[in-house]
Amino acid sequence: MAVGRTILEIIYYLLTRKEPYKELGADYWDRQREAKIVRQTVKKLEGLGYEVKLEKVGA
């Protein structure tokens, strides 16, 4: 049932907004969650008085 409802919601939004469907990728939510975790962690450290400078290290 949940999958069917999700599919119907997608169809509804595509038709009402007249936008083409755009696949966000299998890791979309993981990427969103990563950004949120980084923001929250930086905010906590700055609240404790640290100066935070981030640099992403290549894999």
Secondary structure, DSSP 8 states (H G I E B T S, - for coil): -HHHHHHHHHHHHHHHHT-------TTHHHHHHHHHHHHHHHHHHHHTT----------
